Amino acid sequence: METIVFLAVIAAAILHASWNALLKGSADKYVSMCAVVFGHVPIALALLPFVAMPKPDSWPYIAVGVALHVGYQLFLLTSYRLGDLTQVYPIARGTAPLLVAAVSVLALGVQLSSAELIAIAAIGLGIISLSAVRQSDGTTNRNAALLAFVTGCFIAGYSLVDGLGARAAETALGFYTWLTFGNAAVFGAITFIARPGAIRRIPTEAPLLFLFGGGASFAAYALVMWAFTQAPIALVTALRETSIIIALLIGVMFLKEKLSLGKVLSTFVTLAGAILLRFSR
């Protein structure tokens, strides 16, 4: 993987972990997710005059991508409602790179080297192993784990669709700008029906997530969308999920969470995969 692509994806991982840390500490995660989703819109509107219009071949990808992003957001919220962050987040984020790699190789004919496949496996398994941490009450939660796995399937799905769509669009930023509008429209319609009043609570309950979380989330995925056009989707997806390591560091340094030996070992496995991915090929 080229150095500039590697650094872009690492920057995206840092931004992703940052807004997730804000989401974790929020009182009402649905309102907070609304803030992040709608926080994308002002940035997309500002960029609209400066980005190219996606090619017509990419519009079906945008439609499918919107459905997958909304599904991911709804399943993630449900997973967080049932389970702890330390169980849900690693399963969801660790499942995605393994699924993307499998589909890329088996269905899309992408050629990955042995070193790249080993790196992807190390990153995915290192992240998933973090889910061995039990909940705060000492129990495990199979329902939350299952929902987290489904969330990971949505992540894998939109990663593949968005990567292929950005290439078909011939403008990663233009593709993501229009995807943002579709995502906000569909998520807003669902919110209007399922949680009336949630959007009006954003200015009082989640202004930081709207301003910073939305901006960080948009910038993070814009970098990833560009990386999708520069490197195999499976490699970008795997490297992006190293955000869990940054999230752990934020948790330990700023949220005063405990760092166990298991978390340290899982972190080293994931970092080893990221290093191998950087120097493969």
Secondary structure, DSSP 8 states (H G I E B T S, - for coil): --HHHHHHHHHHHHHHHHHHHHHHT-S-HHHHHHHHHHHHHHHHHHHGGGS----GGGHHHHHHHHHHHHHHHHHHHHHHHHS-HHHHHHHHHHHHHHHHHHHHHHTS-----HHHHHHHHHHHHHHHHGGGS--TTS---HHHHHHHHHHHHHHHHHHHHHHHHHHHHT-HHHHHHHHHHHHHHHHHHHHHHHSTTTGGGHHHH-HHIIIIIHHHHHHHHHHHHHHHTTS-HHHHHHHHTTHHHHHHHHHHHTS-----HHHHHHHHHHHHHHHHHHH--
